[in-house]
Amino acid sequence: MNIEQRILEKLSHLEIEMRAKSLWEEVPPSPDAFESVEPFAIDTMEAAQWLQWILIPRLTAMIDQGAMLPSNFAIAPYFEEIYKDDEEGRFIAFLDHLRELDSYFQFTVIGE
């Protein structure tokens, strides 16, 4: 399995985990929410919304188009901060999926 296939598989696992944790939404945020220029659309979306409606579709589209994917980025720390008070461990698997996704992008140039 190549790196792009592993990324797509991890994105699928993230969706499954988000659905299991009731983080997946059926209705997108308002069109204005997508106009944010802030990192993670922090001023217009919840973190899970950004993941569902921006990152997952963009990475999927980039892979489908054979575009060069970003390298050396990490999103898990943002979500770790959001769920730092998760004393019940409800989001452990979700965060593990994000950490693994991050690992696919560390110091690797993907695509051409």
N, C-alpha and C positions, 0 to 999 in steps of 0.2 A: 504494500500500500504506500503510495507516494504521499508527500507532505500535504498536498492539496486535499487528497482524499481523507487524510487524518483530520485535517481542519474541518472539513464538511461533516465528518462523523462526530467530532467534538461539538460542533454547533448544534447538531441534532440532539446530542445528549443534553446540552444546555436547555434546549427547548423542552425536552421531556422533564427535566428537573424543575424548570420554571413552572410548567403546568402542574406538577405534583405539589409545588409549594404555593400554588395560586398566585404566581407572579405574572403569568402569561395573560395578556388581555386580548379580547376579541375585537375591540374597537380601538382604532389608533387615536393618539392624542390629536388635538386640533391642528390644522395646517400651520398655524402660527408657531406652534411648539417646535416645528422642524426648522424654523428660521433662526434658531439660536446660533450665536457665534461663540458661545462659551464651551469649554471642554465638557464632554459628556452631556451637553445640553442641560447643564446643571440648573440653569435658571428657568427652564420650561418643562423639564421631564424628570420623573423619578428615575433612579439608576436602572431599574429593571425595564422601564419603558425604553430608555436609550439603547439598552442591549437588544431588546426585541425589535424595535422599529428602526434603528439606525445601524448598529454594528453588525448584527447577524445578516440582514439583507445586503449590506454593502460588501462584506467579505464574501458572501455567496455569489453575488454578481461579479465581483472581481475574479473569482476562481472560474466561474462559468465563461467569462470573457477572455480568460488567459492573461489577465493583467498582472502586473507586478504587485505583489502584496507588500504591506509595510513590514519593516524589520525592526527588531529591538524595541518593541513596545510592551507595556504591561497594563492590563486593566484590573487584574486581581487585587492589587493594593487599594484601589478605590472601593471595591466591593467589600474587602476586608474591613475597611474603616466603617462602612455603613452597617455591617453586621457584627461589629466588635462586641456588642452587648448580647449576642446570641448565646446565652448561658445554657440553653437546652440543646445546643448543637444542631438546630433545625437546618442550618444552611451549610453544614460541613461539606456534604457532597457537591453542592452547588459551587462553593468556593474551590473545591478540589478540581472541578471541571474547568473553572476559569484559570487556575494556576497551570493546568496542563495546556490549555489553549495558549497562554502566554509563552510557555516553553517552546512552542512551535515557531515562535517569531523571534526568539532571542539569537541575535548575531547571525541570522540567516537571511540571505537575499533569495526571495521566492519569485519565480516567474522570470520573464525576460523583458 
